[in-house]
């Protein structure tokens, strides 16, 4: 496995030495058993264990992704088969029968090699645009329970009707926050203690959703939620200071109260920055869906007609960014992508930009030398035009 992942022989031998000939006692009713040889698994509490598990599970993930007998979910030329976070996985397919048969074989092989077993009792499947006969066949073939209307993945409810995902998940989290605030009322905390309780114990529930489930939540609803949080801090009374000082840092003389509206904006803009510079698969999918493969995102002035053509999380992120872009006064920057310099979509320049991208040059800042100059000879060398 180490060699497949291109690790050095010395490092591989170190790992083998750590796990060679391991034995352990088992404590039962206060008494130790005889020594038991450990044949597989990782050491509990060892800093190396999470990495070793990821290495092992990645081989399974690669087998699933590279299997050509069944088809994943396709958008244009892109295909998504597997989402994996630690040991939680979700498989997407347009050919469920073929997928089930192949996955069973792959999981059996993985079990024999690693000793790891998938908990089928916790596994389920959900069908979208699939006929009743095919659903019954999938259930018989797999033995999994069918999620008729919804299923849960990484703490988020997924629905057959995608329009319910945002509304239901955020409503459920807000109810949990309200319930927690009611229980904390009995503790008779002071104002600053309540603010810290919000930041450490209550608001993080919503912040998790802001990260994993970006969506179009109305600004009016977020402000209403913020108002409820601030009233809770002030014992159901209107705060005596302006909102500016409610959310300002304590070092600046403010209360440091959390703002869901600002948190939402920050997480949306963070995702937009990743769309600008990363080459991850989710980034490619977002760009493919909206037809903006070579479009500059951060340093473009977006108008309403351009935004209306977009869909999905990207549209919401850019609407939020448009507001902050005006406040921050941002236009062009070295961090912008190369395509921002080609406003007229000139073919030759696009070709040159494409050649630079093949050489790993994607942003304007990469064209600069250490002394802040742009070397023409260096660009010509990248383009293969040097005489």
Buried (B, 14 or more C-beta within 10 A) or exposed (E): BBEEEEEEEEEBEEBEEEBEEEEEEEEEEEEEEEEEEEEEBBBEEEEEEEEBBEBBBBBBBEBBEEBEEBBBBEEEEBBBBBBBEEEEBBBBBBEBBBBBBBBBEBBEEBEEEBEBEBEEEEBBBBBEEBEEEEBEBBBEBBEBBBBEEBBEBEEBBBBBEEEBBBEBBBEEBBEEBBEBBEEBEEEEBEEEEBBBBBBEEBBEBBBBBBEEBBBEBEEEBBBEBBEBBBBBBBEEEEBEBEBEBBBBEEEEEBBBBBBBBEBBBBBBBBBBBEBBBEEEEBBBBBBBBBEBEBBBBBBBEBEEEBBEEBEBBBBBBBBBBBEBBEEEEBEEEEBBBBBBEBEEEEEEBBEBBEBBBEEEBBBBEEBBEEEEEEEEEBBEEBBEEEE
